[in-house]
Each structure stands twice: as structure tokens, then as C-alpha cells.
Amino acid sequence: MALSPVLPLDGFGNVLLFLFNIFLATGMVFLNTSVFTSIAINKSLRNENRCLYMLSTCISDVCSGFTYYYVGVLDIQDNYASPNRTYYIGPTFLGLSYMATLAAQADRYHAVISPFKYSQRMTRNRTAVVILFCWVYAFFIVGVNNLVPIGTASAITGIGTFVANLFTVIIMIGLNIKLFIIAKFHLERDPPSAERESKRASIYLIVVVAVFFLIAWLPIFIHIIICNISGTRCYAFKNEGTDALRTLPRVNALITPLLYIRGCAPLRATLFSKVWKPCCKNRR
């Protein structure tokens, strides 16, 4: 069976949506690849734990961009009953980005609250192990979902998603409030120094990234939670590309690298001076 575009290309609105999804997928791949490359070629950035989480987010969002060329541009229903599904791989890349942001929040909180213990415990290798665990766990769940019967996989995913959404949103909001208070008030007690400003900048960056994550993810989380509590079937859109609730997290995957570029000066300098050098020759 031949695959058709997300909507019939017989109207201006349909063509606009088709082009938007193509540009969205392209932007996700291009921007996240640019940020990943900038961190990878800068040794000082690679040695920072927060940048390891950035790398993880960029990899998962690049993969999300490539999968969106399929599920967002074509007429695809990415669910267990669909013959054209991604076997739960597409949503997993989005979930990995969410997990990396949550882990990065916890990392920054630990770094500021207990800097001495943090420097002893959270080495670069241990941070890499945390990220690796997230990836292994995510794809272990993918394997389980594809090995058990569709009805069992759907039930497990439904319950697991409901519980995970509820608790992670509460944790993310709580960490965001705590981090903002620390950046706004607690760091003021420290004497002015480059280290204090660096801490403040890194905290503000992860807070802003998390806020955008919540804005993009809360609509679909609330939708799923309401459906689970009420016991009703969630409204099904025609396909992934027309589902606004599932498009928002992809838009966030486009915004996140822009926030990284805006909020991290060394990353921005590397990006403009090396990665985007041909088109930024005159930028300082």
C-alpha cells in the first residue's frame, strides 16, 4: 500500500501544513545537529556534565526529526494497531529528550545545593552512565512492548504513561521552582565571582528549557491524564501530522537547541566561529 501525504494536497491549508511539517523536521535535525557538533568539537564543553545532557537531548531530538519526516509528513497513525507504526521507536526519542531534561534539572539542583559532594559523586563518567541508563531503559521498554501481545503492550503503556506523566510533571515543576529560588536569591549571598555567574547562568538555562518543555508537553499530558481518570477513550486525530498535541513536543525539540545557543556563551561562540563559520564570517 502506497503512503500518501499527511493530508490531500488539494487546498492551501493542507499544503501549508505539509510544508510546515517538512520545515519542522528539517529544523529539528539541522539545529540539534549543529549544537551536537559544537559541543563535540569543544573539549571544555564536553567536560561539563550539563553539556552531556545537552548532547543526549540533541541526539534524541535529531532522531525525532528524522522520524517526523515519516510520521509527520505522511499519513501515519503511530499506534499499536497501525500497520505503518514506528514500533514505539518514534515516541521513545521524544521521551528520551524529556528524561534528559528532568535528569539535567536534578543534576543542577545537586550541583548547587551540595557542590562538594556533587564534585565527588557526579564525575563525567558517572553522568555518562546515568544518560546511558536512560537510553537502555527506554529501548528495553520498546523491546518489551514489541514482544508482548498488542493488548498487553497497550495496557502496560497506558498505565505506565499515566503514572510517569503525573509524577515527572510534579517533580519537574517542583525542581523548577527550587532552582529559580536558588538562582534568584540564594546565590546572591555568595561574593561576586565568575563562578557565581556561571552557576546562575547554567541554572537559568535549565529552568527556561524546562519551562518550555512543560508548556509543550503539559497539553498532551493533561489530555492523557483526563482520559485515564474519566475512563474514556482519548480523541484520535486522523494522523500524527495533524495532531496538534503531538506536534507541540516536536516544536519544543526545535526550540530547545535555540535556548542552548542563547543561554550558553561558549557553545554560541563555537557554533558561530566553527560550525556555522561559512555563513557567520563577520560575526564576533
N, C-alpha and C positions, 0 to 999 in steps of 0.2 A: 504493500500500500504506500503510495507516494505521499510525502509530507507536504502540507500546504502552509502558506504564511499564517501568522498569528490571527489575522483577520483578512477577509477578501479585500484585495486592493482595488476596490471599486468606488471609493469615496475619499475625500480629502482627509477626513478624520482618521480613517483606517490607515492610510498611507503615512500620516503623521505619527501614529502610534508605532507602526512598523519601523520607521526611521528612528524614532526615539529609542526604541529597544536596541537597535543596532548601535546607535551612538552611546547608549548607556553601557552596553557590554564592552565596546571599544575603549571607552573612558576608564572603566574598571581595570581592564588589562593594562592599558598604557600607563596610567598614573601609579598603580601599585607596582608595576614592573620598574618604573623609574625610581620609586622610593626604595624598593628592594635593592636595586643596583647601587644606589647611593650609599646605603648602609654597608653593603657587601664590600665595596672598594675602599671604605674608610675604616682603618683599623681601630681608631679611637671610638668610633660609634659601635663597632662590632663588640668591643669590650664592655659596653654598657648593658646592664640587664634589661633596662626598659626597651632598648633597641632590638633585643632578641624577640621580645613580644611584638614589636613592630614588624620584624621580619616574618614572624608566624602569621600575623594578620595579613600582610601583603601577599604571602603565598596562597593562603586560603581565598583571599579576595580575587587574585588573578585566576585561580581555578573557578571561582564563582562566575567571573566574567566570561570565561570560555564556555562554561555550561549554559550561560544565559544566551549565547548565540544559538543554542539548541532549544532550550525550554522557553525563552522569551521571544525569539524571532519567529519560531514555527508554532504550529497549532499542536501544543503538547499539554497533556494533563499528567503532571508528575505525581501520581499516586499509585498505590499498590495494585489497583485494578487496571491501570493503563498499560497497553502493550508497548507503548513508546516511553515508558518511565526511565528515569536515570538510576533505578535500583537504590534509591535513597542517598546516592552519592552527591547530587546537586545540593539538597538541603543541608547535608553534612558539612560542606565547605562554609556555608553561611554560619552554621552552628559553631564551627571551629573559630571563626572570627569573633563571635560573641564570647566564647570561652577565654580566648586570649585577652580580650579587653577586661573581663572580670578578673583574670589572674594578674594582669598588669595593675589594676586598681589595688588588689591585695598586696602586691609587691611594693608599690609606692607607699602604702599605709605602713607596712612593716619597716620600710627603709627610714621613714621619718620618725615613727614612734620609738623604735629601738635601733638606732643607727649602728651601734657597736655590735649587737647580736646579729643584725642583718648582714654586716660585712663578714662575719664569721660563718654564718649559716648559708646565705644565698650567694654562693660563688657563681661564676659564669657557667660552670659545668652543671651545677645543680639546677640553675634556671633552665638550661637546655633540657635537662631530664624532665622537669615539670611540663615543658612545652611538648616534648616527645610523648609523655604520658597522655596528654590531651589528644594528640593525634592518634595514638594507638588505641585508646579507649573509644574514640569516635568511630574508627573504622572497624573495631571489634563489634560495636553495635550494628554497623552496616552489615557485617558478615552474618550476625545472628538474625537480623531482620530478613535477609535474603535466603536463609537456610530453613527457617520455620515456615509453616503454612501462612498464607496471606492473612487469614482471620486472626491468628495468634499474633503476628507481627503488628497488625493494625491496632489490636487491643493493647499490646505492650507499649507501643509508641504513643498511643493516645494517653495512657495513664502516666507514662514517663515524662512526656512533654508537658502535661498539665502540672505535675509536681515540680519539675525542673523550672518551668517558666515562673511559677509562683514564688519559689524560694530565691531564685537567682535575681529576679527583679527587686525583691525586698532587700537582698544583700547589696546589689549594685547601688540602689538608692541610698541605703544606709552608709556605704563606703563613700559615696559621692559627697554626702553632707559632711561626714567627718573630715574628708580630705580638704574640702573647701574651707572648713573652720580652721584647720591646721594652717593652710596656706594664707588665710586672711588674717588670723590673729596670733596663733602660736609662734610662727616664725618671726613675728615682729619682736619677740623677746630676745632673739639671737642678735649679736652685734652685726652691723652691716658687713657683708663679705661676698665674694664671688660665689662661694659655696652655698650661702643662703639664697642668693638669687637663682642659682642653678636648681636648687631644691624646689623653690617656689615655681619656677618655670615648668619643671617636669610634672609637678602636682597639677598645676593649672591645665597643662596639656591633656593629661589623662582624664581630668574632670570634664573638660569640654568634649573630648572624644566620647566619654561615657554618656554625657547628656544627649549628644546627637544619636548615640546608639539607642537610648531609651525612647527618644522621640520617634525613631524609625521603627523600633521593634514593639513598643507598647500597643499600638493598634491591633496587630495580629495576636499578641499575647492575650490582650483583653478579649478579643474575639474568640479565641480558643477556650479561655477560662469560662466565659459566659456559656459557650456551647456545652462544656463539660458539666458545669453546675446545673444548667437547666435541663440537661439530658436530651437536647435537641440536636439534630444534625446541622453542622455548620454549612452556611450558604456556599455553594460550589460555583465558582466562576467558570466561564467557558474554557479557559486555559490559563496557563501560568502568566503569559504575556499580558493578559487583560485584568489580572488580579492585582488591584492597587495595594492590597495589604501585603502581598508578597513582593511587590515591586519596591516598596519603601526600604526594606533591608538592603536591596541591591543599590538603591540610590545612596544609602549610607556607606556602602563599600566604595562608592565614588568619592564621597565627601571625606572619609577618614584619611586617605593619603594627603589630601589638601590641608587638613588640620595638622598632620605631622609636619608638612613642609612649612606651614605658617608658624607653628609653635616650637620648632627645633632649629635654631640658627645654624649649627654645624651641618645638619642634614641639608638645609636650604643652600648653604654655601657649596657643598659638594655637588648637589644636584645641578645648580646653575653653572658652576665652573668646570664640571667634568662630564656629567651625564647629558645635560642639555647644552653643552658648550657650543655646538654649531649654530643654535638659534639664540644664544644668550651671550654673544661675544662681548657686547658692550655693557653687560650688567656687572656691577661691582659686588 
